[in-house]
């Protein structure tokens, strides 16, 4: 039962990221992907096929993106309307270069679980070197996008993913201030060596000198080994929990493998049974090669940039994960509440469970999560914390520490702590 199904409704992107094979390969190889989009009719056929295979369920999220820019597909509104008719949740990732417009005063985007906005810096200089867009236009588009989406029924999470390069590290706090002003969750991640073969060659010491030199000037290559060293023996690649379907309806093994390269696909969604999909998905030789070097952890679990401290392992108020564990174990009788039922909250639950510490509740501002169970933990509304708990100890598991801290304090809760960022990197 896949929790996420990625459907590539656009195979081309108008950005010029140097380390993405979709747009501007760093090695200058003449690779020009066909500028193709998935028609509404084909999209409907794919959804109906997934339904026939029994792969759709109440909790599944359809990711309307893979390697392309989804808003370049002019059928996007009709695709979303169709998903609404099937009561399916979906997600969108965009570089904000194209500003779509949905009818305000409607609930057309009520099933949008989350919106991801990708940003390669916070200056025209950074955009000139990466995406190639006009920075002022992008800022206006982001503000217009959020306003239009919220007025069109979107109540899910808006996330600004800031890709940290050597060239834009000094712009992070300006980007976070912009995100805070526009009520967007801010997630800074180190930009990765984005292609399977690049990472394989780097770890095999066969990456060309020119590419290695360029990568060392732009990326933080030290994070490759650092991230891989934190890989747990029982780690399961995130991509194995997803079904990835490209614009031609082929099933993709991994989004970091270029079309035409060995291991790219294991068949068509229309030619395989559900059992064959599961079997082929989990027995690909290229995945086994990936696992032998720990590449699966690096490629599917991006490394979070420690925004609050230059000292690894400490969050904004200076405590480490060991300090937090000591504090929790000394708080007998207090109920443990994790505020933020997103990806970081899930990692925090896993970490605490490994330490034999139970979590009583998640709390979250998203109406889509309240009343549900995530990682076996019930999600309650913030205003219900004091109704459900006599003596709550709230641990913030989201990047927006200050916002959440102020909100919880206004509720009259005094035991509030931050979850140290090092735990998210280790998980």
Buried (B, 14 or more C-beta within 10 A) or exposed (E): EBEBBBBBBBBBBBBBBBBBBBBBBBBEEEBEBEEBBBBBEBBBBBBEBBEEBEBBEEEBBBBBBBBBBBBBBEBBBBBBEBBBEEEBBBBBBBBBBBBBEBEEEEEBBBBBBBBBBBBBBBBEEBBBBBBBBBBEEBBEBBBBBBEBBBBBBBBBBBBBBBBBBEBBEEBBEEBBEBBBEBEBBBBBBBBBBBBBBBBBBBBEEEBEEEBBEBBEEBBBBEBBEBBBEBBEEEBEBBBBEBBBBBBBBBBBBBBBBBBEBEBBBBEBBEEBEEEBBBEBBEEBEBBEBBBEBBBBBBBBBBBBBBBBBEEEBBBBBEBBBEBBBEBBEEEEEBBBBBBBBBBBBBBBBEBBBEEEBEBBBBBBBBEBBBEBEBBEBBBBBBEEBEEBBEEBBBBBBBBBBEBBBEBBEEBEBEBBBBBBBBBBBBB
